[in-house]
């Protein structure tokens, strides 16, 4: 392939990379998108967000069929055709990736399917032999699954999230190492498909760092779906044996040794910043492997920008795409800076957990005084009609101004509800603003209204007596 000279190179074709490349092209910038995948989409589309949500939808259907018994509707035991389910996931991914590739062509973006490393501050060398010279570079190389050296024994029965998504089979028993969102989402899928799932977590609760009030209903439901949840427990040794993987534990778990057909290591992710020549050109990288950037997502090398997982937490696709668009706007003359009031997060378990902004646990760590309004879904007409009264909505405000600092949900569809929370926080809304906004009945969005109303003695379905108004 002939060498290339261009204005902008985007290194990495994930949600941040292709969003940045598309906007740059739309603004008239000659753009080359370099990606190791044949089609854009990155980890999120090919090995993360999209395939996992396809499987989680299948799990949701199974759970919904089971829960229908409370309404007098009984289904037989589901028959799982693993080949069809796997093919469905692959079809969804290919359809979306093909559409992205078509959008590249429509925008006249040159897509180079290859890995590449920096040769100097203005040149990339692709593994396919192409040399690409550029005036500006956006690094969007994403992240990779973190590994635990003690579990690296070369066993095919020990997989990371990428391996789990291939869905080669449904093991009779599955150990999930790590109680974070990846482990719980994939554990939920395999439990629904028929595996006896055991989760081990080193800390004293699932989803470390997430507001405890939001985690509690999820943890209670998962105890009914999983074979076991062992907290304050550590895996210290794994060994391949005839029937599976023999695992040794330390901590408060009830067993010190057990055999599992398969082990999923869900130890989180780390930035993909090694062995790409970044240090060679003087790009500063911190101790965790993240590329350092300023508030315009520019590195210490002025014409090189970095966005997404490789440029810092939170490692979320929507954060990456917004950073990329900001960087392109800066490149093309806009005087703007990265200053979001909140970045939403969603855990796609059943029930879902979603939040945005400063939650109560974060406020306590920061020593900040807050006022909290909560509404339990047992008082929600909509939640009750769908048989899911285990949810909760939580509003965190500044006690001096009533301004909303954070909002969290746990319950079915929490990820769809959090968008209103983001808008409220970004617009500087107060809890009174939300309380005075008419929400449709009967819906789950009413739970946000009532949680906000509870802070002002206006809630209908909560008894919050106030001083008599004369």
N, C-alpha and C positions, 0 to 999 in steps of 0.2 A: 504494500500500500504506500502511496506517495506521501512525502512529508507534508505537514499542514502548518499554515500560518494563520492565526485568527486573533480577533480582539479579545474574546473571553473564552476560557476553558472552564467548564464545570466538571470537577473530578468526583464522580459518584452520582448514580442515577436514582437515588431514593426520593422520598416525598419532598425533601428539601432541595436536592439537586435538580430534579426535573421542574419543580416550581420556579426555581431561580432561572433555569435555562429558558423556560417558556416566557417568563416576563421579560428577560433580557432580549430575546428575539422579538417580542411584541414591541419593544422600544427601539428596535432597529439596530441592535448590537449583533455583530457577527459572532455566532456562538457554536462551540463544539462541546458535546456532552460525552464524556468518557465514562464507561461503566463496564464492569466485569461480566455483567449479565447480557445475554443477547437482546433482551428487551428491558426498558426502564421499569422502575418500581422499587428497586432496592430490597433490603431485608423486610421492610414492612409489607410490601405486596407479595414477595416471593416466598418468604420464610417466617413471617411474623403476623402482623395485624390481620391481614385479610384471610389467609388460610386458617388461622386460629379461630377467627370469628365465624367462619363457615362451619367449622366443627362444633363450636359452642352453640350455634343455632340448632344443629342436630341434637345436641345434648338438651337444649331447652325444649325441643319438641317432645323428647322422651320424658322429661320431668313434667311437662304440661299434661301429657297423657296420664301419667301416674296421679297427678294432683286432681285430675278430673273426677276421681272417685268420690270426692266430697260433694260433688254436684249430682251424684247418682249415675255417672257415666263411667263404665268400666271397659278398658281396652285389654286385649291380650298382651302377653309378653312380646316386646318388639323383636322382630327378626332383623338382625344387622347384616347387611351385605357390605362388607368392608371395602370391596373393590369398587362398588358404585359410589360409596361415600368418598373414597379417595379420589375417584375420577371427577366427582362434582367439584371438589376443592381445586383440583388442577385446572378444570375448565373455567372456573371463576377467575383464577389467577391469570390464565392465558388470555382470557377475554379482556381483562382490564389492562394487562401489559401491552397487548396488541394495540389497544386504543391509544395508549401513551406513545407507542412507537409511531403510530399514524399522525399523532399531533406533532411529533418531532418533524416529520416530513412536511406537514402543512406549514410549519413555521420555518422551514429551511434550516433546521438545526442538524448539523452533521453528528451522527451518533457513531462513536467508535467503541466497538465491543472488544475491550481489552483491559487488563490491569496496566497501571502506569506509575512511574516513579519520577521524581524531580531530578533533573540533571543539573540545572542551575535555576536561578530565580525567574527565568523566562522560558524554560524549556522542560517539557515532559517527554520521557522515553516510554512508549507503549511496548508491552511484551510482544505484540504482533509485528514489531519492527518499525512502526511509524514514529517519527519524531514530530512533536507538536510544539510550535513556538506560539507564545501568547503575550498579550499586553497586560491582561489581568487574569487572575485565577480565583475561583471559588472552590475551596476544599469542602466536600460534602461526603466524606468517606464513611460516616456512620459509626456503628459499633458492632462488636462480636460477642458471643456468649462468653462470660467469665468461666474460668475452669478452676477446679479444686485439685491441686497436684496429688493429694492423697487418694483421689478417686480415679486417677489416670493410670489404669492398668491395661489398657488396650482391649477391653472387653466390648464385644458388639452388643452385649446386653445393657451396657451403661450408655445412655444417650443424653444429649442436651436438648434444648427446645426445638432446634432444627430437626434433629432425629425423631423427636416425638411427633412432629407434624407430618412426617412421612407416612404415619399410620400403617406400618407394615403388618401389624397384627394387634389384637387386643389381648394383652397378657392377663393371665389369671390373677396375678398379684403384681402390684406396681408400687415401688417406693419413690416418693417425691422428696428430694433433698432441697429444702428451702420453702418457707411459707410466704414468699412474696407473690406478686400478681401473676408472674409466669407460671410458677408452680401450681397455684390454686386454679388458674384457668385450665391448664392442661390436665391437672388432676381431676377437675370437674368433667372434662370430656371423657376421659378413660373410665371414670366411675359410672357415668351414664351409659357407656357402651358395654359395661359388664365387669370391669376390673375391680378387684378389691384393693383400694388405694390407701396407702399409709403415708402421711406427711410428717416429716421431722423438721423442726425449726429450732434454731439455737437460742432464740430469745424467748420471752415469756408470753408471746402472743403472735397471731398471724398478722401479716401485713405490717411489719415493724415501721413505725413512724406515721402510720395513718391514724386518724382520730379514733379513739377506742370506742366511742358511742356508735360509730358507723361500722366498725369491725364486728361488734358483738352479735348482731343478728345474722351476719354471714357465717361467723364461726359456729353459731348454734345450728344453722341449717346444714353446714358441711359435716358436722358430727353425725348427722343422719345419713349423709351420702357417702362419706368415706368410711373405710374400715376402722381407721384410727388416726388421731392427730396427737403427736408427741411433741410437747413443747419443752424448752430448756434441755434439748437433746442434741447430741453431736454425733455424726458418723465419723468413726476413727479408723476404720479399716474395711476394705471390700476385697472379696476373693471370688474368682470364678469357680463354681462347683458344678457337679453333674446336672442338678435341677435348676440352676439359676445363679444368682449372685448372693454369696453369704456376706452379710453386713454386720459389723460390730458397732455398738453404740456406747456412748457415755452420757450420763446426765439422769434426768428424772423419768425417762421413758421406762415403761414396764418391762421391756425385754433388753437384754444385753447383746443378743445375737438373734438373727432371723435370716431366712432365705427368701428372696424375691425373684420372680421370673425376669423382671426388668427394673432398672433404676433410672429415674429421670433426675439429672442434676440441673436444678434451676437456681443457680447462684448469682443471677443478675447478668449485667452486660458491662463491657468496658470499651472505651473509645478505640476506634480502629485507626491508630496513628503511627504504628510501627512500620519500619522497613519500606517507607515511601519517599525517603530523601528529604523529609521536612527539616530535620536538624541540619542537613547539609547546606541549606540556604539560609540558616539562621532563624527559622521560625521557632518561637518560644513555646515550649510544652511544659505543663506543670507536672507535679509528682504523680498524679493519677493518670497521666497520659492525655489530658485534654489540651487542645490548642488554645493558647491565650488570645483573647480578642478584646477590642474596645467596645464602646456602646454602639458603634456602627458595624460591628462584626468584622473589623479590619484587624489583621494580625500586626505584629511589629514590623513586618515587611509591607510597606504601604499599599502595594498593588495586589496583595494576596489577602483574601478574605476566608473565613472559616465559619461554617454554620452547622446546626444539627447536633447529633450525638457526639461527634468528635470535638465539638467546641464547648461542651459543658452540659450539666444537668439543668432541668429534667430531660431525660432521653425520651422524647415524645415526638411523634411524626408531625403533629400540628404546630409544635414549637419550631421544628426545623423549617417547615414551609414558610412560616411567617418571618423567620430570620433571613431566609434566602431572599424573599421579596424585598425586605428592608435593605439588604446588602446591594441588590440590583438598583434600587431607587437611589442609594448613596452613590453608586458607580455612575449613574446617569444624571447626577446633579441635584438630587433632592437633599435638603438639609434636615434629615430626620435621625432619630436615635431609638435604640431598643429600650423601651420603658413600659412594659405591660404591667398593669396592676395585678393581674393574676393569669395563671396558665392552668386550665382545667386538666384534671386527670380522671380516668375511668378504669375501674377493674371490672372486666366483663364476666364475672361469675354469676351465680344465681343464689341470692339476689346480687344485683350490681351495686357497686359503690362508686360514687362520683363526687368530686368536690372541686372548689375553686377558691383561691384566696387563703387568708389566714384562718386556720381552724383552731379550736380551743387548745389542743395539745401543743401546737406551735406557740400560741400566746403564752402558755405557762412556761415553756422553755425560755422564752424571751423576757419573762417577768413582766408581761404587759397585761394590764387590767382590761377585761372585756365583759360584755353582757351577752348572754346566750339565750336564744329562744328555740324551743324544740317542739315538734309535733309528731306524735307517734301515729303511725298509719292505721292503728286499730280504730281510730276515730274518723278515718277517711271513708266516705261512702264508696268511692271508686275502688280503693284497695280492698275493702270488705267484699264488694261484689265479685272481684276476681279471686277471692280466697287467699289474698296475700297481705294480711294485716301486720306482718312482721317488720315493716319498714319504718324509717325514721327520717325526718327532715330537720336540719339544724341550721340556725342563722347566728352568726357571730358578728357583734357590732361594737363600735366604739361607744362606751357609756356616756362620754361627754357630748358627742355630736349625733349619735344614732346612725352614723354612717356604717354601711355594711362592709365588713372586712373579709368575711368568708361565708360560704354556704356549702353544706354537704348533704348528700342524700344516700340512703341505702334502701334498696327495694327494686322491684322489676322496673326496667326502663329508666333507671337513675341517670344513665349516660345521655338520654334524650332530654332530661329535665335540667341538666347543669348548664345548658346554653343560656337560659334566663338568668342564672346566677352570674355568669361571666358578664353579661350585658349590664346587670345591675351594679356590679362592682366597678366595671370600667366607666360607667356613667356617673359614678359617685352617688348612687342612690342611698337613701336611708331606709331603715326597716319600715318607717311610716309610709314612704313612697310605695313600697311593695304592698303594704297592708291596704293602702287606698286604691291600688290597681285592681280592677274587677277581674277575677279569674273564673273561667268557665266551670260549671258544675254539671255532673260529677266528674272530676278529673284529678289526677295526681298532682297537677300544678297547684291545686288548692292547698296542698300541704305546705307549700312555701308561703302562701298568703297567711295561713293560720299560724305558722311558726313566727312570722313577722308580727302578726296581730297580737300574739301572746306577749310580746314585749311592750305593748301599749294597752293591754286590758281590753282588746277588741275581739279576741278569738271566740267563735261561737261554740265550738266543740271541746273547749278546754275551760275549766272553771278557774278563772284568774280574777278574783274580786279586787276591785279598786275602791278608792275613796269615793264617797257619795258626792255627786255633782249637784249642787243646789242651783 
